[in-house]
Amino acid sequence: MDWMIYGVTGYTGKLTAAEAVRRGMRPVLAGRNKAAVASIAAELGLNHRVFNLDDPVGCQQGVSGMKLVLHCAGPFSVTSKPMVSACLESAVHYLDITGEISVFAACHRLHEKAKRADVVLMPGAGFDVVPSDCLAASLVNALPAATRLQLAFEAGGGASPGTAKTSVEGLKMGGCIRRDGRLESVPLAWKTRNIPFAHAERTGVTIPWGDVYTAYVSTGIPDIEVYMALPPATIAHLRRLRWFQSLLALSPVQSFLKKRIEKRISGPTDRDRKESQSQLWGQVTTADGRTVEATMTTPNGYDLTVSASLGAVEFLLGNDVEGGFYTPSLLLGADYAASLPGVEFTLKH
């Protein structure tokens, strides 16, 4: 069956295409830069297409005939809407590797339309948010009465240009948690706590991670906070940025910061990824104070994204799945992340 990786010229898109070929898969490669897409396709011996997401007709024609699109071109807050629309119109399953709350919410609102079109919409098919979503689902399976969920992660190896740009976009939004089932805005770096990861204890700070949205869909838990491990000095810096949040929302400021990223950040090297891991921790709590927690150790986040997203592709190509919006655990099961190469999962009652 024909399927597509769009955004193949980006950091994660290139990694995913190369691994797909290593597995014997034959995706159609796509993007907007004709020369760059053609070069990568020729190197890997794959077919390719070139189209721009700001052309609705061209986008729909671009995905025509595909069974599935794995969308790797961020920032997804900008690029996901036209690609999702094209997939719905052309009856093509949609996966992406976002971690942005706004993208999850937008796709979730299209659940009924996707059901009628028999199209699967599953954003977050990578490190954002496969391991954390499966961790949350596993915790709730162990303690179904839970009403509070806390998740945390520590990512090593450095960021890609796309991830760094998405982080810059997130600064203007502040923080986000879920309280009583509703999304609630909170200040940047709102709360800290000690996180007992498998390898060490770290200081974590709340961030607007995608699980604030997806974990509620997966588990129904009404109160959710997500933390990222950061040095205390970095946390203090984030809190100082609260005073400049209105400036960070200005287009010229965003443009300036993103151009600096393009000049300074190229993404982790092969060695960086090989020598680094990601750590996750989660805890659920009931109204009467009972708790269950778990830890997960994974390969570097980008390598995990490649294996998780390609596994999701293989699942959808090999199974007849009813259309609609899915989180990773709802589509692939709570045990999916633990089944991926190099992942260690420990549940602590």
C-alpha positions as CSV (number, residue, x, y, z in Angstrom):
1,M,0.0,0.0,0.0
2,D,1.3,3.5,-0.8
3,W,1.9,5.8,2.1
4,M,3.7,9.0,2.5
5,I,6.2,10.8,4.8
6,Y,5.6,14.6,4.4
7,G,8.4,16.9,5.6
8,V,11.2,14.5,4.7
9,T,13.7,17.3,4.5
10,G,13.4,18.1,8.2
11,Y,15.5,16.5,10.9
12,T,13.0,13.8,12.0
13,G,11.6,13.3,8.6
14,K,15.0,12.3,7.3
15,L,15.6,9.9,10.1
16,T,12.2,8.3,9.7
17,A,12.6,7.8,5.9
18,A,16.0,6.2,6.3
19,E,14.7,3.8,9.0
20,A,11.7,3.0,6.9
21,V,13.9,1.9,4.1
22,R,16.1,-0.1,6.5
23,R,12.9,-2.0,7.5
24,G,12.0,-2.7,3.9
25,M,9.2,-0.2,3.7
26,R,8.7,2.0,0.6
27,P,7.1,5.3,1.6
28,V,6.5,8.1,-1.0
29,L,8.6,11.0,0.2
30,A,7.2,14.5,0.0
31,G,7.7,18.1,0.9
32,R,7.7,21.6,-0.6
33,N,11.4,22.0,-1.6
34,K,11.6,20.2,-5.0
35,A,15.4,19.9,-5.1
36,A,15.8,18.7,-1.5
37,V,13.0,16.2,-1.7
38,A,14.2,14.8,-5.0
39,S,17.8,14.4,-3.6
40,I,16.7,12.5,-0.6
41,A,14.3,10.3,-2.6
42,A,17.1,9.5,-5.1
43,E,19.5,8.6,-2.3
44,L,17.0,6.2,-0.8
45,G,15.6,4.9,-4.0
46,L,12.1,6.0,-3.4
47,N,9.3,7.8,-5.3
48,H,8.6,11.4,-4.3
49,R,6.0,14.2,-4.7
50,V,6.3,17.9,-4.2
51,F,3.5,20.2,-3.0
52,N,3.0,23.1,-0.7
53,L,0.6,23.0,2.2
54,D,-0.8,26.6,1.5
55,D,-2.3,25.3,-1.7
56,P,-5.4,23.3,-0.7
57,V,-6.0,21.8,-4.2
58,G,-2.3,20.9,-4.6
59,C,-2.3,19.4,-1.1
60,Q,-5.3,17.2,-1.8
61,Q,-3.8,16.1,-5.1
62,G,-0.5,15.5,-3.4
63,V,-2.0,12.9,-0.9
64,S,-4.3,11.4,-3.4
65,G,-3.9,7.6,-3.7
66,M,-2.2,7.3,-0.4
67,K,-3.4,5.0,2.4
68,L,-1.7,7.0,5.1
69,V,0.3,10.2,5.6
70,L,2.9,10.5,8.4
71,H,3.3,14.2,8.7
72,C,6.7,15.4,10.0
73,A,6.7,19.1,8.9
74,G,6.3,21.4,11.8
75,P,5.4,23.7,13.4
76,F,2.2,21.6,13.5
77,S,0.2,24.5,14.8
78,V,0.6,25.9,11.3
79,T,1.0,22.9,9.1
80,S,-1.4,20.3,10.5
81,K,-4.7,22.0,9.5
82,P,-4.2,21.9,5.8
83,M,-2.8,18.4,5.8
84,V,-5.6,17.1,8.0
85,S,-8.2,18.7,5.7
86,A,-6.5,17.1,2.6
87,C,-6.5,13.7,4.3
88,L,-10.2,13.9,5.3
89,E,-11.1,14.9,1.7
90,S,-9.1,12.1,0.2
91,A,-9.8,9.3,2.7
92,V,-6.2,9.1,3.9
93,H,-5.2,8.2,7.5
94,Y,-3.3,11.0,9.3
95,L,-0.4,10.6,11.7
96,D,1.9,13.3,12.9
97,I,4.6,13.8,15.6
98,T,3.3,16.9,17.3
99,G,3.2,17.6,21.0
100,E,1.1,20.8,20.7
101,I,-2.1,21.0,22.7
102,S,-3.8,23.1,20.1
103,V,-3.2,20.4,17.4
104,F,-4.6,17.6,19.6
105,A,-7.7,19.7,20.4
106,A,-8.2,20.7,16.7
107,C,-8.0,17.0,15.6
108,H,-10.3,15.9,18.4
109,R,-12.9,18.3,17.3
110,L,-12.9,16.5,13.9
111,H,-13.7,13.1,15.5
112,E,-17.2,12.8,14.0
113,K,-16.1,14.0,10.6
114,A,-13.2,11.5,10.6
115,K,-15.6,8.7,11.6
116,R,-17.9,9.5,8.6
117,A,-14.9,9.7,6.3
118,D,-13.4,6.5,7.8
119,V,-10.1,8.3,8.4
120,V,-7.9,7.7,11.5
121,L,-6.6,11.0,13.0
122,M,-3.7,10.3,15.4
123,P,-1.5,13.3,16.1
124,G,1.4,12.6,18.5
125,A,2.8,9.4,17.0
126,G,6.3,10.1,18.4
127,F,8.0,10.9,21.6
128,D,5.3,13.4,21.9
129,V,3.2,11.6,23.2
130,V,3.5,7.9,22.7
131,P,5.5,6.9,25.8
132,S,3.8,9.3,28.2
133,D,0.3,8.4,26.9
134,C,0.9,4.7,27.3
135,L,2.4,5.4,30.7
136,A,-0.8,7.2,31.8
137,A,-3.0,4.5,30.4
138,S,-1.0,1.8,32.2
139,L,-1.3,3.7,35.5
140,V,-5.0,4.0,35.2
141,N,-5.3,0.3,34.4
142,A,-3.5,-0.4,37.6
143,L,-5.6,2.1,39.6
144,P,-9.0,2.7,37.9
145,A,-10.3,5.0,40.6
146,A,-7.5,7.6,40.1
147,T,-8.6,11.2,39.9
148,R,-5.2,12.9,39.6
149,L,-2.3,12.3,37.2
150,Q,1.2,13.7,37.3
151,L,3.6,12.9,34.5
152,A,7.3,14.0,34.0
153,F,10.1,13.5,31.5
154,E,13.7,14.2,31.1
155,A,15.1,14.3,27.5
156,G,18.8,14.1,26.7
157,G,20.8,14.7,23.6
158,G,19.6,18.1,22.6
159,A,16.8,19.4,20.4
160,S,16.2,19.6,16.6
161,P,15.6,23.0,14.9
162,G,11.9,22.1,14.7
163,T,11.5,21.2,18.3
164,A,13.4,24.4,19.4
165,K,11.1,26.5,17.2
166,T,8.0,24.9,18.7
167,S,9.4,25.7,22.2
168,V,9.8,29.3,21.3
169,E,6.2,29.4,20.1
170,G,5.1,27.9,23.4
171,L,6.8,30.6,25.5
172,K,4.1,33.1,24.4
173,M,1.4,30.8,25.6
174,G,2.5,30.3,29.2
175,G,1.6,27.1,31.0
176,C,-1.4,24.8,30.9
177,I,-2.8,22.1,33.2
178,R,-6.1,20.3,33.4
179,R,-8.3,20.8,36.5
180,D,-11.7,19.3,37.0
181,G,-11.6,18.1,33.4
182,R,-11.0,21.5,31.9
183,L,-7.8,23.0,30.4
184,E,-6.6,25.8,32.6
185,S,-3.9,28.4,31.8
186,V,-1.2,28.9,34.4
187,P,1.9,31.0,34.5
188,L,5.1,29.9,32.8
189,A,7.0,27.5,35.0
190,W,4.1,27.5,37.4
191,K,5.0,24.7,39.8
192,T,8.0,22.6,40.6
193,R,8.4,19.2,42.3
194,N,11.0,16.5,42.8
195,I,10.7,13.7,40.2
196,P,12.0,10.2,41.2
197,F,13.0,8.9,37.8
198,A,14.5,5.4,37.5
199,H,18.0,6.7,37.1
200,A,18.0,9.7,39.6
201,E,15.9,12.3,41.2
202,R,15.5,15.6,39.4
203,T,13.7,18.9,39.8
204,G,10.8,19.2,37.4
205,V,8.7,22.2,36.3
206,T,5.2,22.3,34.8
207,I,5.1,22.6,31.0
208,P,2.1,22.7,28.6
209,W,2.9,19.2,27.2
210,G,0.5,17.4,24.9
211,D,-0.6,15.0,27.6
212,V,-2.5,17.7,29.3
213,Y,-4.9,17.2,26.5
214,T,-4.4,13.6,25.4
215,A,-4.2,11.8,28.7
216,Y,-7.7,13.1,29.6
217,V,-9.0,11.6,26.4
218,S,-7.2,8.3,27.1
219,T,-8.0,8.0,30.8
220,G,-10.8,10.4,31.8
221,I,-8.7,11.6,34.7
222,P,-9.8,15.2,35.5
223,D,-6.7,16.6,37.1
224,I,-3.4,16.4,35.1
225,E,0.0,18.1,35.4
226,V,3.0,17.5,33.2
227,Y,6.6,18.3,34.3
228,M,9.9,18.5,32.5
229,A,13.2,18.1,34.4
230,L,15.3,21.2,34.1
231,P,18.2,22.8,36.1
232,P,17.1,25.2,38.8
233,A,18.8,28.1,36.9
234,T,16.8,27.4,33.8
235,I,13.6,27.2,35.8
236,A,14.4,30.6,37.3
237,H,15.0,32.0,33.8
238,L,11.7,30.8,32.6
239,R,9.9,32.5,35.5
240,R,11.7,35.8,34.6
241,L,10.3,35.4,31.1
242,R,6.8,35.9,32.5
243,W,7.5,39.6,32.6
244,F,8.2,39.6,28.8
245,Q,5.4,37.2,27.7
246,S,3.5,39.9,25.8
247,L,6.7,40.7,23.9
248,L,7.4,37.0,23.1
249,A,4.0,36.9,21.4
250,L,5.0,39.6,18.8
251,S,5.7,38.3,15.3
252,P,9.0,40.2,14.9
253,V,10.3,38.7,18.2
254,Q,9.2,35.2,17.2
255,S,10.8,35.6,13.8
256,F,14.1,36.8,15.4
257,L,14.3,34.0,17.8
258,K,13.5,31.4,15.2
259,K,16.2,32.7,12.8
260,R,18.7,32.4,15.7
261,I,17.7,28.8,16.1
262,E,18.2,28.1,12.4
263,K,21.7,29.5,12.6
264,R,22.7,27.8,15.8
265,I,20.9,24.5,16.1
266,S,21.2,21.5,13.7
267,G,19.9,18.7,15.9
268,P,21.6,15.9,17.8
269,T,24.3,14.0,16.0
270,D,24.1,10.2,15.6
271,R,26.5,9.9,18.5
272,D,24.4,12.3,20.7
273,R,21.4,10.2,20.1
274,K,23.1,6.9,20.7
275,E,24.7,8.1,24.0
276,S,21.5,9.7,25.5
277,Q,18.2,8.4,26.8
278,S,14.9,9.8,27.8
279,Q,13.4,9.2,31.3
280,L,9.7,9.3,32.2
281,W,7.8,9.0,35.5
282,G,4.1,9.0,36.3
283,Q,1.9,8.8,39.3
284,V,-1.9,8.5,39.7
285,T,-3.7,9.3,43.0
286,T,-7.3,8.5,44.1
287,A,-9.6,10.8,46.1
288,D,-8.7,8.9,49.3
289,G,-5.0,9.1,48.7
290,R,-4.0,5.8,47.2
291,T,-1.2,6.0,44.6
292,V,0.5,4.0,41.9
293,E,3.6,5.2,40.1
294,A,5.7,4.0,37.2
295,T,8.9,4.8,35.4
296,M,10.0,4.3,31.8
297,T,13.4,4.6,30.2
298,T,13.5,5.0,26.4
299,P,16.1,5.6,23.7
300,N,16.8,9.2,22.7
301,G,13.5,10.9,22.0
302,Y,14.1,11.2,18.2
303,D,15.0,7.6,17.9
304,L,11.9,6.7,19.9
305,T,9.8,9.0,17.6
306,V,11.1,7.1,14.6
307,S,10.3,3.6,16.0
308,A,7.0,4.6,17.5
309,S,5.7,6.4,14.4
310,L,6.8,3.6,12.0
311,G,5.1,1.1,14.3
312,A,1.9,3.0,14.1
313,V,2.2,3.1,10.3
314,E,2.7,-0.6,10.2
315,F,-0.3,-1.1,12.4
316,L,-2.6,1.0,10.3
317,L,-1.4,-0.5,7.0
318,G,-2.0,-4.0,8.4
319,N,-5.3,-3.6,10.2
320,D,-8.8,-2.3,9.4
321,V,-9.4,0.5,11.9
322,E,-12.6,2.5,12.2
323,G,-12.1,6.2,11.5
324,G,-12.0,8.8,14.2
325,F,-9.6,10.6,16.6
326,Y,-7.3,8.4,18.6
327,T,-4.6,8.8,21.1
328,P,-1.6,6.4,20.9
329,S,-2.9,4.2,23.8
330,L,-6.4,4.1,22.4
331,L,-5.2,3.0,18.9
332,L,-2.2,0.8,19.8
333,G,-2.9,-0.2,23.4
334,A,-1.4,0.8,26.8
335,D,1.5,-1.6,26.4
336,Y,2.6,-0.2,23.0
337,A,5.4,2.0,24.2
338,A,6.9,-0.8,26.4
339,S,7.0,-3.0,23.4
340,L,9.3,-0.7,21.4
341,P,13.0,-1.4,21.1
342,G,15.1,-0.3,24.1
343,V,12.2,0.7,26.3
344,E,12.1,-0.4,30.0
345,F,8.9,0.0,32.0
346,T,8.4,-0.5,35.7
347,L,5.1,-0.3,37.5
348,K,5.3,0.3,41.3
349,H,2.3,-0.5,43.4
